Amino acid sequence: MSPTATLAAHLAGISADTVPAAVRDRAGLVLADTLGAIIVGQGDAAVRETARRHATTAGPCRLSGTGLRAAPPMAAFLNGFAGTALELDEGNYPAGGHPGIHTVAAALAEAEARNAGGALLLDAVIAGYEAGARVGMAARLRPAAHPHGTWGTLGAAAAVARLRGHDAATTVRVLEVAASLGLATSATAALRGGSVRNAYAGMAAQNGMLACDLAEAGITGETEGIAAVFGRVVGEAFDEGAMVEGIGVRWLVTEAFFKEASCCRETQGALEALELLLSEAPVPPDSVAAIDVETFASAAALAERAPAAPIAGRFSIPFVLATRIVRGHAWVEAFSEAAIADPETRSLAARVAVREAPALTARLPAERVCRMALRLRDGAVREREVVGTPGDPDRPLPDEALREKFRRCAEPAFGQRWEAAWRAARRPDRLADLSALF
């Protein structure tokens, strides 16, 4: 059996009978956390304007947290767009990206269109996560490529295929079509202020749904096209054995990380170091002479001191640290247009230096280390080193912390109904219908 056929057979067989309870529980946490990111992201100005142009009040799919509806492909797009707009969605280190939003964006739309129950939605989330994360784990993308919008298309397609009840043979065709429907995404777009990056996951969710439609219509993909596309086109190499190694035993959804701040994960080691220093004693912005950060290569690349737009601020260690000190948090409002333009914050960001320490890069992937020296104008130097970030698989956040994050995301749109939505998303196996999620 080919690697793609092995993967497809695994995905087609996912159910409550084949997936351990602990895995289903973790997938419910991914679903709930991703739903929260989608709900709060619906409030982003660009997402609202796009929804105004393309959503309706009468489509088959509800857009969670709004009074709008859309056709399934547009609902999938808007879910993915909203869910990445504020950089609050979960991610996965082995996959090298964010499998959850690509999967959940498409799964929610398809489940709505099919009036599916919660158990089948959860099956689809697990299948989509496995497909996207396993392809991501096996691929070595070109350095210029952003992972959003690439292998996530296969995750979205797998989720939709599971909701439609496709067998293994049909799922192979779906995956091979989906392999050719990913995007050519730029890793530097966000760093330069290009918020088009926020559309990548939405396009992947939409194209994953389209892959199912095309496969059902008789369109065929390239035989073993996953390896072709991710090994030679958007990627430099692809390990087919790694894609299926441990399948059915190692569930990548259990290795998800979760965020508490509205910024890129690679900024959050420095953010945690700062939080620990601030917990010891407050630091007024004008007391800071300089902040020096040493970290591993991919985090050190986020060194822009004068971000051009909110998305660039979310991908800037200097700005993340500065806005946290000035505003007292790193939640959504800390990266608004006004926050990005604030002279005090920009002045402080200009005093932050970030550099790679090759010795720390060498400690990857086992350890993700960040060192900080906070230099005060009175000559004092306060230092901190952190390994990993709260929310990592080996440093899990308690359910209560993620519940509180969900409340912050959903309460403005849902009111007191946020808690019922959290419970429903957290334990979807119990849902006969999905109304509580919308």
PyMOL commands that set and color helices and strands:
alter all, ss='L'
color gray80, all
select helices_A, chain A and resi 3-12+21-41+45-54+72-85+99-114+118-138+152-163+168-178+195-216+225-233+240-244+252-255+265-280+285-287+297-300+310-314+317-327+332-335+337-341+343-349+358-361+399-426+428-430+435-437
alter helices_A, ss='H'
color red, helices_A
select strands_A, chain A and resi 61-62+69-70+91-92+139-141+235-238+256-257+288-295+352-356+369-376+381-387
alter strands_A, ss='S'
color yellow, strands_A
deselect
rebuild
show_as cartoon
